[in-house]
């Protein structure tokens, strides 16, 4: 028996190759491949995959220190991990949100969402404007179906059905005198499209804020004035398109910083708890008079060139360091960082002008100080009732290699601890306001002049925040609509019964998704018509 199963005849010879001949495969060509790639990119599956990938790509931004936020901590992390640190740095793990691979995922998601939503919006617009389809001939084949004989003429019953459907917010069309076609629930797809369009708005708002926004932090002691220039910021993170030399000019003077703490033990562990923080400032814009403004935790100051938030506060002991011949090497209020609720604070005083070696002091500021054998130096109350300054002293190179440092820590890699009295390995200094301590070896003296408070201010500009907020609210509203609204179609047929005064009513329903309540909907419609006189 022959194994050649090809059909015979002239027509078959045009489509089947000769025995053993090559089979010609269809080719997409350049246009076909571009169309294929575009369809894959703009599919909903790809959009969801890119959204998941963007979430995963953002994880290193919360895991590793970011150079734009804390350059000193980033440099220290790389130093502590000499093998993986440089590799991760080259891959952009310390500047995740500015890395090329994160931007690529971001842009692909943006294009995918636009390519997915645009055609769906056109289709949805046509569906909203289109009439409901004609009623099927056999309504009993639909998933939800009821048929009932009720009193009334067919035209009268049909009008009662129209009224009932309109009351239930159905859009109705009649193709003939015996049927009605109705549908509702287009808001479900509208909500879905609004959700995806809002996601695009969120992406645009975030990108807008990233490109044109900036954030700067400054520690401002009481009595000092901050000018909105780059050199006055302690940390500054500009967007790629921000001109840091043309910041909106204004000045801000911290006249007073009022803090109140709970001074009574009410049996609920609230002793020492903060009750209020108020920074009284004088804000002077570029044009216009100065005005007094109070800044609180949830009440920022709008400057027009940025929003000033009160993020933190603490103590800045004023210290003066003099050389052996009486020259002032350092005299300033130095912020110390609080470590607990009682404001036990750590900090560093750096004196680069000391000779022959630079001087550094590190230790604790204690608002209400106590030193014991178990806990060492610590504060027992957050207010400055008995301020003390406990320091150790070092000499050497303050900034080895010129690497950035935190203002609160002292890098002692190339420094030596000053010896203490009576052969102690390390010099320990305890100062109260007004105390002066003479440093060993003719290195001069250090004086604790007094205590000032400081406010930690964060000044931010985010031009895309309004768009992002509105888009987020629209996305939430669209998501609620897509979950709550049901897409349903109802078809009605009426015909005279054997009794001329009665009518046979058939109602069938279809739901686009899994809608277990569709059968109850059909039953309610036909029963409400029966109950209507």
C-alpha positions as a printed NumPy array, in Angstrom:
array([[  0.   ,   0.   ,   0.   ],
       [  1.318,   3.463,  -0.887],
       [  2.241,   5.733,   2.041],
       [  1.892,   8.966,   0.04 ],
       [ -1.264,  10.558,   1.433],
       [ -1.168,  13.691,  -0.727],
       [ -4.372,  14.474,  -2.585],
       [ -4.266,  14.023,  -6.323],
       [ -5.349,  16.379,  -9.049],
       [ -4.215,  19.671, -10.529],
       [ -5.157,  21.694,  -7.464],
       [ -3.067,  19.55 ,  -5.179],
       [  0.086,  19.931,  -7.248],
       [  0.04 ,  23.692,  -6.67 ],
       [  0.214,  23.324,  -2.877],
       [  2.201,  20.173,  -2.184],
       [  5.898,  20.035,  -3.001],
       [  7.326,  17.237,  -5.042],
       [  8.423,  14.19 ,  -3.127],
       [ 11.562,  15.045,  -1.198],
       [ 11.38 ,  18.756,  -2.19 ],
       [ 11.936,  21.634,   0.293],
       [  8.994,  23.039,   2.234],
       [  8.732,  26.824,   1.939],
       [  8.038,  28.415,   5.342],
       [  6.241,  31.776,   5.572],
       [  8.426,  34.707,   6.533],
       [  7.394,  37.611,   8.712],
       [  9.752,  40.176,   7.324],
       [ 10.792,  43.365,   9.089],
       [  7.282,  44.799,   9.331],
       [  5.898,  41.504,  10.582],
       [  8.526,  41.211,  13.269],
       [  7.945,  44.815,  14.38 ],
       [  4.204,  44.185,  14.556],
       [  4.801,  40.982,  16.551],
       [  7.121,  42.728,  19.037],
       [  4.676,  45.618,  19.43 ],
       [  1.764,  43.283,  20.143],
       [  3.794,  41.388,  22.707],
       [  4.951,  44.603,  24.387],
       [  1.441,  46.107,  24.553],
       [ -0.272,  43.011,  25.875],
       [ -1.753,  43.068,  29.357],
       [  0.419,  40.109,  30.357],
       [  3.577,  42.062,  29.483],
       [  2.336,  45.144,  31.359],
       [  1.744,  43.081,  34.5  ],
       [  5.14 ,  41.406,  34.112],
       [  6.865,  44.8  ,  33.775],
       [  4.985,  46.131,  36.796],
       [  6.197,  43.134,  38.824],
       [  9.707,  43.601,  37.453],
       [  9.667,  47.285,  38.419],
       [  8.676,  46.315,  41.964],
       [ 11.507,  43.787,  42.161],
       [ 13.969,  46.304,  40.68 ],
       [ 13.064,  48.802,  43.422],
       [ 14.019,  46.344,  46.18 ],
       [ 17.774,  47.198,  46.073],
       [ 16.831,  50.847,  46.581],
       [ 15.453,  49.964,  50.008],
       [ 18.118,  47.373,  50.808],
       [ 21.362,  49.151,  49.971],
       [ 22.316,  52.713,  50.988],
       [ 21.747,  55.215,  48.202],
       [ 24.477,  57.677,  47.329],
       [ 22.039,  60.524,  46.697],
       [ 20.59 ,  60.119,  50.211],
       [ 23.628,  59.302,  52.345],
       [ 26.941,  59.437,  50.503],
       [ 28.969,  58.749,  53.66 ],
       [ 27.051,  55.586,  54.511],
       [ 27.329,  54.411,  50.908],
       [ 31.078,  54.922,  50.87 ],
       [ 31.388,  53.092,  54.178],
       [ 29.325,  50.148,  52.882],
       [ 31.561,  49.817,  49.836],
       [ 34.649,  49.984,  52.066],
       [ 33.278,  47.311,  54.395],
       [ 32.526,  44.999,  51.44 ],
       [ 35.604,  45.264,  49.213],
       [ 34.565,  42.293,  47.032],
       [ 30.889,  42.897,  46.327],
       [ 30.804,  46.658,  46.928],
       [ 32.601,  47.812,  43.742],
       [ 30.684,  45.29 ,  41.621],
       [ 27.317,  46.451,  42.945],
       [ 28.423,  50.053,  42.498],
       [ 29.184,  49.465,  38.809],
       [ 25.772,  47.82 ,  38.424],
       [ 24.056,  50.88 ,  39.872],
       [ 22.77 ,  49.32 ,  43.105],
       [ 23.68 ,  52.463,  45.056],
       [ 21.797,  54.743,  42.632],
       [ 18.927,  52.441,  41.763],
       [ 16.361,  55.024,  40.683],
       [ 18.848,  56.802,  38.422],
       [ 20.303,  53.629,  36.895],
       [ 19.82 ,  52.872,  33.164],
       [ 18.235,  49.468,  33.806],
       [ 15.611,  50.897,  36.167],
       [ 14.838,  53.669,  33.673],
       [ 14.523,  51.073,  30.895],
       [ 11.943,  49.064,  32.858],
       [ 10.117,  52.27 ,  33.734],
       [  9.929,  53.438,  30.1  ],
       [  8.926,  49.999,  28.806],
       [  6.099,  49.872,  31.353],
       [  5.003,  53.355,  30.3  ],
       [  4.947,  52.398,  26.598],
       [  3.257,  49.081,  27.347],
       [  0.454,  50.716,  29.3  ],
       [ -0.168,  53.328,  26.61 ],
       [ -0.161,  50.706,  23.859],
       [ -2.517,  48.533,  25.899],
       [ -4.967,  51.222,  27.003],
       [ -5.267,  53.228,  23.756],
       [ -6.899,  50.492,  21.597],
       [ -9.047,  49.328,  24.501],
       [-10.312,  52.876,  24.963],
       [-11.341,  53.084,  21.304],
       [-13.139,  49.742,  21.499],
       [-14.878,  50.73 ,  24.73 ],
       [-16.032,  54.041,  23.228],
       [-17.604,  52.199,  20.3  ],
       [-19.278,  49.732,  22.648],
       [-20.745,  52.501,  24.8  ],
       [-22.253,  54.18 ,  21.758],
       [-23.48 ,  50.953,  20.157],
       [-26.965,  49.56 ,  20.679],
       [-27.527,  46.393,  22.673],
       [-27.671,  43.301,  20.406],
       [-30.925,  41.752,  19.266],
       [-32.692,  39.31 ,  21.546],
       [-31.946,  35.655,  20.735],
       [-34.793,  33.581,  19.38 ],
       [-34.432,  30.965,  22.128],
       [-34.049,  32.738,  25.462],
       [-34.27 ,  29.42 ,  27.3  ],
       [-30.745,  28.654,  26.099],
       [-29.294,  31.493,  28.152],
       [-27.766,  30.782,  31.541],
       [-30.407,  32.78 ,  33.42 ],
       [-33.95 ,  32.409,  32.122],
       [-37.529,  32.845,  33.373],
       [-40.836,  32.527,  31.588],
       [-44.155,  33.525,  33.114],
       [-47.729,  34.213,  32.088],
       [-49.084,  37.425,  33.569],
       [-52.14 ,  39.621,  33.211],
       [-52.142,  42.353,  30.584],
       [-51.912,  43.014,  26.888],
       [-48.451,  42.389,  25.287],
       [-47.907,  46.099,  24.539],
       [-48.843,  47.04 ,  28.088],
       [-46.635,  44.352,  29.613],
       [-43.778,  45.351,  27.355],
       [-43.988,  48.966,  28.586],
       [-44.035,  47.789,  32.177],
       [-40.884,  45.794,  31.449],
       [-39.268,  48.851,  29.876],
       [-40.068,  50.904,  32.99 ],
       [-38.681,  48.188,  35.28 ],
       [-35.446,  47.903,  33.307],
       [-34.984,  51.665,  33.176],
       [-35.474,  51.817,  36.955],
       [-32.65 ,  49.298,  37.265],
       [-30.417,  51.562,  35.156],
       [-30.433,  49.451,  32.008],
       [-29.897,  51.017,  28.604],
       [-32.785,  49.776,  26.437],
       [-33.421,  49.405,  22.728],
       [-36.369,  47.786,  20.919],
       [-35.756,  46.231,  17.512],
       [-39.414,  45.207,  17.081],
       [-42.728,  45.2  ,  18.905],
       [-42.168,  41.85 ,  20.634],
       [-38.676,  42.187,  22.119],
       [-36.518,  44.422,  24.273],
       [-32.723,  44.406,  24.506],
       [-31.088,  45.984,  27.553],
       [-27.617,  46.2  ,  28.991],
       [-25.719,  47.94 ,  31.766],
       [-22.338,  47.83 ,  33.447],
       [-20.171,  49.738,  30.98 ],
       [-18.795,  51.552,  34.016],
       [-16.945,  48.343,  34.862],
       [-14.738,  48.635,  31.796],
       [-14.632,  52.414,  32.256],
       [-13.264,  51.899,  35.765],
       [-10.719,  49.434,  34.418],
       [ -9.539,  51.922,  31.807],
       [ -9.493,  54.768,  34.345],
       [ -7.331,  52.603,  36.599],
       [ -4.793,  51.958,  33.841],
       [ -4.845,  55.562,  32.632],
       [ -4.303,  56.662,  36.24 ],
       [ -1.294,  54.342,  36.447],
       [  0.139,  56.191,  33.471],
       [ -0.574,  59.441,  35.318],
       [  1.272,  58.122,  38.379],
       [  4.267,  57.17 ,  36.226],
       [  4.282,  60.617,  34.584],
       [  3.944,  62.362,  37.966],
       [  6.762,  60.376,  39.523],
       [  9.001,  60.93 ,  36.505],
       [  8.158,  64.644,  36.489],
       [  8.998,  64.936,  40.169],
       [ 12.22 ,  62.972,  39.716],
       [ 13.445,  65.078,  36.796],
       [ 12.475,  68.531,  38.065],
       [ 12.225,  67.976,  41.822],
       [ 14.845,  68.248,  44.515],
       [ 15.267,  67.645,  48.223],
       [ 17.642,  69.222,  50.691],
       [ 18.18 ,  68.794,  54.424],
       [ 19.646,  71.314,  56.811],
       [ 20.284,  71.483,  60.545],
       [ 19.488,  74.979,  61.784],
       [ 20.382,  75.989,  65.359],
       [ 18.317,  78.623,  67.118],
       [ 19.365,  82.152,  66.189],
       [ 20.909,  81.22 ,  62.852],
       [ 19.636,  82.053,  59.371],
       [ 19.383,  79.708,  56.408],
       [ 19.676,  81.051,  52.858],
       [ 18.308,  78.891,  50.048],
       [ 21.591,  78.309,  48.261],
       [ 23.344,  75.045,  47.498],
       [ 26.277,  75.712,  49.839],
       [ 23.984,  76.044,  52.887],
       [ 22.495,  72.563,  52.631],
       [ 23.924,  69.689,  54.628],
       [ 22.619,  67.213,  52.042],
       [ 21.105,  68.038,  48.655],
       [ 19.581,  65.675,  46.068],
       [ 18.665,  67.443,  42.812],
       [ 16.791,  65.976,  39.876],
       [ 18.658,  65.49 ,  36.581],
       [ 17.073,  68.618,  35.061],
       [ 17.4  ,  70.907,  38.104],
       [ 19.689,  73.93 ,  37.835],
       [ 21.175,  74.058,  41.336],
       [ 22.558,  77.553,  40.698],
       [ 19.103,  79.068,  40.26 ],
       [ 17.161,  78.026,  43.344],
       [ 14.378,  80.389,  44.368],
       [ 15.972,  82.89 ,  46.794],
       [ 14.605,  83.144,  50.328],
       [ 15.938,  83.186,  53.871],
       [ 14.657,  81.474,  56.978],
       [ 15.71 ,  82.451,  60.511],
       [ 15.008,  80.142,  63.447],
       [ 14.126,  82.551,  66.249],
       [ 12.87 ,  80.017,  68.778],
       [ 12.282,  76.307,  69.121],
       [  9.727,  75.407,  71.774],
       [  9.439,  71.855,  73.056],
       [  7.191,  70.549,  75.787],
       [  7.544,  67.178,  77.502],
       [  5.319,  65.264,  79.882],
       [  6.625,  65.993,  83.371],
       [  4.183,  63.872,  85.359],
       [  4.048,  60.124,  85.656],
       [  0.393,  59.303,  85.044],
       [  0.922,  55.552,  85.292],
       [  0.862,  54.991,  81.525],
       [  4.566,  55.199,  80.745],
       [  4.229,  58.729,  79.335],
       [  6.804,  60.428,  81.562],
       [  9.154,  62.404,  79.337],
       [  7.028,  61.916,  76.199],
       [  7.047,  64.882,  73.797],
       [  3.844,  66.899,  73.637],
       [  4.619,  69.636,  71.133],
       [  7.367,  70.884,  68.806],
       [  7.079,  74.397,  67.397],
       [  9.74 ,  76.186,  65.353],
       [  9.147,  79.948,  65.313],
       [ 10.763,  81.306,  62.179],
       [ 11.064,  84.516,  60.16 ],
       [ 10.564,  83.804,  56.477],
       [ 11.818,  86.424,  54.008],
       [ 10.963,  85.841,  50.329],
       [ 12.898,  87.369,  47.441],
       [ 10.306,  90.094,  47.103],
       [  8.14 ,  91.183,  49.983],
       [  8.45 ,  91.752,  53.699],
       [  9.511,  89.177,  56.248],
       [  6.762,  87.361,  58.122],
       [  6.714,  85.19 ,  61.203],
       [  5.701,  81.579,  60.581],
       [  5.371,  78.666,  62.994],
       [  6.451,  75.299,  61.564],
       [  5.171,  72.125,  63.19 ],
       [  5.43 ,  68.443,  62.38 ],
       [  2.234,  68.336,  60.308],
       [  2.166,  72.033,  59.376],
       [  4.96 ,  72.766,  56.863],
       [  5.859,  76.131,  55.401],
       [  5.124,  76.782,  51.718],
       [  7.829,  79.074,  50.392],
       [  6.89 ,  79.069,  46.718],
       [ 10.281,  77.589,  45.932],
       [  9.884,  74.536,  48.137],
       [  8.023,  73.14 ,  51.119],
       [  9.812,  73.278,  54.476],
       [  9.075,  70.319,  56.75 ],
       [ 10.06 ,  69.959,  60.398],
       [ 11.525,  66.455,  60.55 ],
       [ 13.634,  66.435,  63.686],
       [ 15.181,  68.359,  66.514],
       [ 17.868,  68.015,  69.099],
       [ 20.585,  69.781,  71.015],
       [ 23.614,  71.611,  69.707],
       [ 26.162,  72.252,  72.477],
       [ 28.196,  75.373,  71.793],
       [ 31.882,  74.534,  72.123],
       [ 35.005,  76.688,  71.795],
       [ 38.411,  75.137,  71.133],
       [ 41.508,  77.323,  71.55 ],
       [ 45.163,  76.734,  70.824],
       [ 47.828,  76.927,  73.501],
       [ 48.49 ,  80.582,  72.622],
       [ 44.801,  81.499,  72.961],
       [ 43.798,  81.549,  69.303],
       [ 40.209,  80.388,  68.655],
       [ 40.386,  77.31 ,  66.436],
       [ 36.714,  76.388,  66.598],
       [ 33.639,  78.064,  68.084],
       [ 30.22 ,  76.925,  67.01 ],
       [ 27.048,  75.105,  68.028],
       [ 27.574,  71.472,  67.026],
       [ 24.467,  69.308,  66.506],
       [ 24.351,  65.97 ,  68.336],
       [ 22.018,  63.19 ,  67.184],
       [ 19.485,  61.851,  69.714],
       [ 19.645,  58.09 ,  70.322],
       [ 16.676,  57.516,  72.619],
       [ 13.531,  59.17 ,  73.928],
       [ 15.526,  60.927,  76.648],
       [ 17.715,  62.566,  73.985],
       [ 20.951,  60.846,  74.914],
       [ 22.816,  62.209,  71.904],
       [ 26.009,  61.308,  70.072],
       [ 28.116,  63.641,  68.013],
       [ 31.562,  64.741,  66.916],
       [ 33.464,  68.006,  67.089],
       [ 36.069,  68.359,  64.335],
       [ 38.84 ,  70.959,  64.517],
       [ 40.756,  70.889,  61.221],
       [ 42.665,  74.09 ,  62.07 ],
       [ 44.601,  72.564,  64.978],
       [ 48.37 ,  72.231,  64.664],
       [ 50.501,  70.202,  64.26 ],
       [ 47.769,  67.534,  64.136],
       [ 44.088,  68.012,  63.638],
       [ 41.852,  67.461,  66.656],
       [ 38.6  ,  65.538,  66.965],
       [ 36.237,  65.002,  69.868],
       [ 33.553,  62.318,  69.986],
       [ 31.111,  61.456,  72.713],
       [ 27.728,  62.146,  74.262],
       [ 25.587,  65.124,  75.073],
       [ 23.27 ,  64.453,  78.026],
       [ 20.361,  66.902,  78.561],
       [ 19.821,  65.565,  82.076],
       [ 22.993,  63.614,  82.581],
       [ 23.726,  60.6  ,  84.726],
       [ 26.817,  58.375,  84.588],
       [ 26.731,  54.962,  86.237],
       [ 28.596,  51.667,  86.007],
       [ 25.797,  49.773,  84.284],
       [ 24.68 ,  52.14 ,  81.493],
       [ 27.563,  54.565,  81.371],
       [ 26.719,  58.153,  80.364],
       [ 23.023,  58.604,  79.594],
       [ 20.157,  61.054,  80.018],
       [ 17.186,  60.407,  82.308],
       [ 14.935,  63.197,  80.951],
       [ 14.735,  64.811,  77.484],
       [ 14.734,  68.438,  78.668],
       [ 18.013,  70.24 ,  79.429],
       [ 17.737,  70.209,  83.215],
       [ 21.369,  69.226,  83.911],
       [ 23.269,  69.349,  80.58 ],
       [ 26.601,  67.537,  80.414],
       [ 29.104,  66.839,  77.666],
       [ 31.102,  63.582,  77.875],
       [ 33.911,  63.448,  75.293],
       [ 36.999,  61.555,  74.239],
       [ 39.761,  63.338,  72.276],
       [ 41.82 ,  62.267,  69.24 ],
       [ 44.596,  63.794,  67.164],
       [ 45.633,  63.008,  63.608],
       [ 43.932,  63.269,  60.197],
       [ 40.22 ,  64.019,  60.286],
       [ 39.335,  63.222,  56.678],
       [ 41.509,  60.352,  55.423],
       [ 41.472,  60.205,  51.647],
       [ 38.931,  63.026,  51.489],
       [ 36.047,  60.553,  51.796],
       [ 32.693,  62.037,  52.869],
       [ 31.712,  61.633,  56.507],
       [ 28.661,  62.033,  58.631],
       [ 28.664,  65.177,  60.772],
       [ 27.717,  63.01 ,  63.755],
       [ 30.636,  60.54 ,  63.582],
       [ 34.412,  60.756,  63.779],
       [ 36.609,  58.615,  61.536],
       [ 39.514,  57.573,  63.763],
       [ 41.276,  55.359,  61.191],
       [ 44.21 ,  57.793,  61.027],
       [ 43.841,  59.317,  64.482],
       [ 45.278,  58.489,  67.887],
       [ 43.424,  58.786,  71.172],
       [ 44.899,  61.339,  73.547],
       [ 46.138,  59.685,  76.739],
       [ 44.361,  60.366,  79.986],
       [ 45.666,  61.332,  83.353],
       [ 47.333,  58.885,  85.71 ],
       [ 48.37 ,  56.63 ,  82.816],
       [ 44.868,  56.029,  81.457],
       [ 44.802,  54.797,  77.871],
       [ 42.229,  57.34 ,  76.781],
       [ 41.389,  60.862,  77.819],
       [ 37.815,  61.257,  79.091],
       [ 36.347,  64.722,  79.518],
       [ 33.145,  65.635,  81.361],
       [ 31.985,  69.227,  81.003],
       [ 29.099,  71.269,  82.368],
       [ 28.106,  74.624,  80.841],
       [ 30.906,  77.136,  81.533],
       [ 33.587,  74.478,  82.162],
       [ 36.985,  74.616,  80.421],
       [ 39.359,  71.667,  80.096],
       [ 43.066,  72.019,  79.268],
       [ 44.168,  69.417,  76.746],
       [ 47.389,  67.484,  77.421],
       [ 50.563,  68.048,  75.458],
       [ 50.047,  71.79 ,  75.034],
       [ 47.227,  71.274,  72.537],
       [ 45.105,  74.077,  73.967],
       [ 41.719,  73.9  ,  75.66 ],
       [ 38.059,  73.099,  75.078],
       [ 35.187,  75.072,  76.648],
       [ 31.527,  74.083,  76.933],
       [ 29.869,  77.499,  76.486],
       [ 26.209,  76.431,  76.627],
       [ 23.416,  74.572,  74.882],
       [ 21.319,  75.55 ,  71.92 ],
       [ 18.487,  73.7  ,  70.256],
       [ 18.414,  72.902,  66.576],
       [ 15.663,  72.043,  64.142],
       [ 16.089,  69.444,  61.429],
       [ 14.461,  70.935,  58.327],
       [ 13.807,  69.211,  55.029],
       [ 13.044,  71.414,  52.029],
       [ 11.491,  69.644,  49.062],
       [ 10.136,  70.534,  45.651],
       [  8.059,  67.979,  43.783],
       [  6.231,  69.471,  40.778],
       [  4.581,  66.151,  39.988],
       [  3.028,  65.521,  43.398],
       [ -0.399,  66.958,  42.481],
       [ -0.623,  64.832,  39.34 ],
       [  0.555,  61.788,  41.271],
       [ -2.007,  62.323,  44.043],
       [ -4.911,  62.896,  41.636],
       [ -3.872,  59.887,  39.559],
       [ -3.632,  57.689,  42.648],
       [ -7.14 ,  58.699,  43.745],
       [ -8.479,  58.072,  40.239],
       [ -6.77 ,  54.678,  40.183],
       [ -8.457,  53.778,  43.47 ],
       [-11.846,  54.948,  42.176],
       [-11.402,  53.026,  38.936],
       [-10.401,  49.898,  40.811],
       [-13.491,  50.131,  43.014],
       [-15.723,  50.54 ,  39.939],
       [-14.155,  47.557,  38.201],
       [-14.866,  45.366,  41.238],
       [-18.325,  46.647,  42.159],
       [-20.089,  47.179,  38.816],
       [-21.525,  44.13 ,  37.006],
       [-21.708,  43.908,  33.22 ],
       [-25.127,  42.436,  32.373],
       [-27.451,  42.024,  29.392],
       [-31.163,  41.266,  29.611],
       [-33.404,  40.201,  26.705],
       [-37.197,  40.188,  26.762],
       [-39.766,  38.514,  24.511],
       [-43.519,  38.909,  24.883],
       [-46.27 ,  37.067,  23.063],
       [-50.037,  36.695,  23.56 ],
       [-51.18 ,  33.821,  25.72 ],
       [-54.146,  31.56 ,  24.964],
       [-56.18 ,  33.904,  27.115],
       [-56.411,  37.253,  25.198],
       [-56.158,  39.159,  28.491],
       [-52.85 ,  37.555,  29.428],
       [-49.277,  37.658,  28.069],
       [-46.411,  35.18 ,  28.101],
       [-43.202,  36.927,  29.161],
       [-39.762,  35.353,  28.6  ],
       [-36.732,  37.04 ,  30.181],
       [-33.141,  35.864,  29.666],
       [-29.909,  37.265,  31.075],
       [-26.205,  37.122,  30.306],
       [-23.3  ,  38.26 ,  32.442],
       [-19.871,  38.976,  31.005],
       [-18.021,  37.496,  33.96 ],
       [-18.848,  34.945,  36.598],
       [-21.968,  36.544,  38.063],
       [-23.86 ,  34.187,  40.352],
       [-26.525,  36.826,  40.985],
       [-27.645,  36.994,  37.348],
       [-30.374,  34.399,  37.883],
       [-31.748,  36.389,  40.815],
       [-31.667,  39.537,  38.683],
       [-33.824,  37.92 ,  36.002],
       [-36.23 ,  36.543,  38.612],
       [-36.563,  39.975,  40.268],
       [-37.285,  41.655,  36.922],
       [-40.067,  39.293,  35.943],
       [-41.599,  39.233,  39.429],
       [-41.578,  43.022,  39.666],
       [-43.446,  43.198,  36.341],
       [-45.951,  40.665,  37.599],
       [-46.523,  42.699,  40.774],
       [-46.969,  45.954,  38.828],
       [-50.659,  46.585,  38.113]])
